[in-house]
Amino acid sequence: MEDYLVKSTLYNGTIRAYAITATHTVEEARKRQDTWATASAALGRTLTITAMMGAMLKGDDSITVKIEGNGPLGVIVADGNPHGTVRGYVTQPHVDFPLNKKGKLDVARAVGTEGNVSVVKDLGLKDYFTGQVPIVSGEISEDFTYYFANSEQVPSAVGAGVLINPDHSVLAAGGFIIQVMPGADEEVVTRLEEQIQSFPPISQLIEAGHTPEEILQQLFHDEEIKVHEQLPISFQCKCSKARIKQAIIGLGKEEIEKMISEDHGAEANCHFCNETYHFTEAELEELI
Ligand code: ZN
């Protein structure tokens, strides 16, 4: 089954709920970046949340999420949009640790427990929203729960999980974001908090084959869920040889001549998808 997310509301629109399956998307990222297990989980949780945050935007808006912790992963970068494509990378993909005390991938150790989570939303017409909060746990879901409450002032519950196979491929990935809108009933919110507290790990539900709709139904029991959209999700990069060409042209004639005389060509690598673009001497000549 392909990855997708569901946007929904409950209780007359006072609760917003997103749920997503992202197993294939995270596996694609793992293959491209060659991430090891703990790094795959950290990048996967970030991509999962970024996909849902992208789905909150409209039109040509886009979002970039950056997690800069003091752990060995370095920086995690991901971006998303309302069309359901995400991409992302970590600066050090070869990070793997033994499972933590809870028997889970030790994402906090890889990310670090100090640093910043920053979010930039490009809202078109040079309008940007930026928000930054300190890392609170390094487990990523909790860090975004904190981000929504403190930077966007929207009380939210964020869950994202990734399970890795013994061969390091991705077994299951997905998540949810539940948000409390103005006017929500206090009692409903308290009950929801309890339900979320006792909810099984999201990655296990996805491994068991549950769809985003089923996950929401389990979270909200018999409550009526109004589904507004089903959005297919995939890993996709915006880079292309034409874009890299523009970047090389931007370096100026002198630099390009150096590439020809010293390197006899050029090679450019995209961080996001790990694609390498080659330019021959003849191609570089053309750019001058
Ligand atoms: Zn790329």
Boltz pocket constraint, residues with backbone or C-beta under 6 A from the ligand:
constraints:
  - pocket:
      binder: B
      contacts: [[A, 237], [A, 238], [A, 239], [A, 240], [A, 270], [A, 271], [A, 272], [A, 273], [A, 274], [A, 275]]
      max_distance: 6.0
